[in-house]
Amino acid sequence: MLTVWSILWGDKYKPEAVYILRDMVARNLSEPHELICITDQDLPGIRTVEPPCDYPGWWQKIGLFKPGFAHDYNLWLDLDIVITGSLDPIAGLANGPLACSWNWARSGHGGVQSSVMAWGGFSGAAIWNDFDPRQAIWPPENKPRQFWGDQEWITELRDTGQIKVRQLDPKLVKSYKYHCRDGPPADCRVVVFHGKPDPDEVADEWVKLLYTRTQA
């Protein structure tokens, strides 16, 4: 069965964001699945697990690839996304090497974009095994050879041939900032609200319609 992972760590997001994600996934994923939230908070109705490491901020994603932590079929979704269509084409990649988008950001931190990831088993074990915890700087720093976050570390491993990373079809995952100011393209399945604003901070009617909780 597919495991859908999310994380609620620190005070950036409220628990309500996890419930909204759960319901968006339920409306848009046809295959059997279970959502598990990595958190130290109590979320009634949501299966939770303790974080696999004590890294700060988005560095927690490194723990997903700790051998023995993730499951056979895995889909990762950040909390600051809006699901706009069927997740089935993305979930279908959860049986092999890591699949994710290439980064659209113009901040200079290029490479992979880890808001949406699919992978099978421990195909990305080097992400955990080869990581130096001293690199988990928070808040991030712009310094030579200092990784800004998990995305840059995964990019380094990809570019040096230590792991294989498949690119998600660019039509499926889009940036709110760069691609969706007038609404999501027809083939888009996930819109990523990287940086600011977050989904609950915009007035777009399509966001209000889709970014909703439908279960108790």
C-alpha positions in Angstrom: 0.0 0.0 0.0 1.2 3.5 -0.8 2.3 5.6 2.2 1.7 9.4 1.9 4.1 11.3 4.1 3.9 14.8 5.5 5.6 16.6 8.4 4.4 19.0 11.0 7.5 20.3 12.7 8.0 23.6 14.5 5.4 26.4 14.4 5.3 27.3 10.7 2.1 25.4 10.1 -1.0 24.7 12.2 -2.4 21.2 12.6 -5.3 22.2 10.4 -2.9 22.1 7.4 -2.4 18.3 8.0 -6.1 17.7 7.9 -6.5 19.7 4.7 -3.7 17.8 3.1 -5.3 14.5 4.2 -8.6 15.4 2.6 -7.1 16.8 -0.6 -5.2 13.5 -1.0 -8.3 11.5 -0.3 -10.2 13.3 -3.1 -7.4 12.9 -5.6 -5.8 9.6 -5.1 -7.6 6.4 -6.3 -5.3 3.7 -5.0 -5.3 2.5 -1.3 -3.1 4.7 0.8 -2.3 5.8 4.3 -1.2 9.3 5.3 1.4 9.4 8.0 2.5 12.7 9.6 5.9 13.0 11.1 5.4 15.1 14.2 5.6 15.3 17.9 2.1 16.7 18.2 -1.2 14.8 18.8 -3.4 14.8 15.7 -6.6 12.9 16.4 -7.6 10.8 13.4 -4.2 11.0 11.8 -1.5 8.4 12.1 1.6 10.0 13.5 5.2 9.0 14.0 8.1 10.6 15.9 10.7 12.3 13.7 13.5 10.0 12.7 16.1 12.6 13.5 16.4 15.9 15.3 17.4 18.1 12.3 15.8 21.5 12.3 13.4 22.9 9.7 13.2 21.3 6.3 16.4 19.2 7.1 13.9 16.8 8.7 13.2 15.5 5.2 16.6 13.8 5.2 15.2 11.4 7.8 12.8 10.0 5.2 15.7 8.1 3.7 17.0 6.6 6.9 17.1 2.9 6.2 14.1 1.2 7.9 12.0 4.3 8.2 10.1 4.7 4.9 8.0 1.9 3.4 7.9 0.1 0.1 5.9 2.7 -1.8 6.2 6.3 -0.8 4.8 9.7 -1.7 6.0 12.8 0.0 3.9 16.0 0.0 4.8 19.4 1.7 2.0 21.1 3.6 2.2 24.2 1.5 0.7 22.7 -1.6 -2.7 22.7 -3.3 -3.8 19.5 -5.1 -5.5 20.4 -8.3 -6.1 17.0 -9.9 -5.5 13.2 -9.8 -2.3 12.2 -8.0 -2.3 8.8 -9.7 0.4 9.7 -12.3 2.8 10.8 -9.5 1.9 8.0 -7.1 2.6 5.5 -10.0 6.3 6.4 -9.6 6.5 5.2 -6.0 8.1 2.0 -7.0 11.6 3.0 -8.0 14.3 5.6 -7.7 13.5 9.0 -6.3 11.2 11.1 -8.6 10.8 14.9 -8.1 10.6 18.1 -10.0 13.5 20.3 -11.1 13.5 23.5 -9.2 12.0 26.6 -10.8 13.2 29.1 -8.1 15.3 32.0 -9.2 17.0 32.3 -5.8 20.2 30.6 -7.1 19.3 27.4 -5.2 18.7 25.3 -8.3 18.6 21.6 -8.8 15.8 19.4 -7.5 12.5 20.6 -5.9 11.5 18.4 -3.0 7.9 19.6 -2.2 6.6 16.5 -4.1 8.6 13.2 -4.1 7.8 9.6 -5.0 10.1 6.7 -4.4 10.2 3.0 -3.6 11.9 1.3 -0.6 15.3 2.6 0.2 16.4 3.8 -3.2 17.7 7.0 -1.8 19.5 5.6 1.2 22.7 7.7 0.4 20.6 10.8 1.2 20.8 9.7 4.8 23.9 7.6 5.0 26.3 10.1 3.4 24.8 13.2 5.1 27.0 15.1 7.6 24.7 16.4 10.3 26.9 19.5 10.7 25.4 20.6 7.4 22.0 20.9 9.0 22.3 24.7 9.6 19.2 26.6 10.7 18.4 29.2 9.7 20.1 28.5 6.3 23.3 30.3 5.4 24.6 31.4 2.0 28.2 30.2 2.3 30.5 28.3 0.0 30.0 24.6 0.2 27.2 25.1 2.7 24.0 23.4 1.6 20.9 25.6 1.9 18.6 22.6 2.6 17.7 19.1 1.7 17.1 20.0 -2.0 20.7 21.1 -2.5 22.0 18.0 -0.8 19.9 15.7 -3.0 21.0 17.7 -6.0 24.6 17.2 -5.0 24.1 13.4 -4.8 22.3 13.4 -8.2 25.0 15.5 -9.9 27.8 13.3 -8.6 26.1 10.1 -9.6 25.6 8.8 -6.1 21.8 8.5 -6.5 19.5 8.3 -9.4 16.8 11.0 -9.5 13.9 10.9 -12.0 12.3 14.1 -13.1 8.6 14.4 -12.7 6.7 15.4 -15.8 6.9 19.2 -15.6 3.2 19.5 -16.5 2.2 17.8 -13.2 3.8 20.0 -10.6 3.8 23.8 -10.9 4.9 26.8 -8.9 2.2 29.2 -7.7 4.6 32.1 -8.0 5.8 31.4 -11.5 3.0 29.4 -13.2 -0.4 29.8 -11.5 -1.2 33.5 -10.9 -4.1 33.1 -13.3 -5.0 29.6 -12.1 -3.4 26.2 -12.6 -2.7 24.9 -16.1 -5.1 22.2 -17.3 -2.6 19.3 -16.8 -1.4 20.4 -13.4 -1.9 18.1 -10.4 -0.1 19.9 -7.6 0.7 23.6 -7.1 3.6 24.4 -4.8 3.5 27.5 -2.6 7.2 27.7 -1.9 8.2 30.6 0.2 5.3 33.1 0.6 2.4 33.3 0.3 1.0 30.1 1.8 -2.3 28.7 0.4 -4.4 30.1 3.2 -3.0 33.6 2.6 -4.3 34.1 -1.0 -7.7 35.2 -2.2 -7.8 33.2 -5.4 -11.1 31.5 -5.7 -9.6 28.2 -7.1 -7.4 28.0 -4.1 -10.3 28.6 -1.7 -12.3 25.9 -3.5 -9.5 23.2 -3.4 -7.6 23.9 -0.2 -10.4 22.7 2.0 -11.1 20.2 4.7 -14.1 17.9 4.0 -13.8 15.3 6.8 -14.4 15.7 10.5 
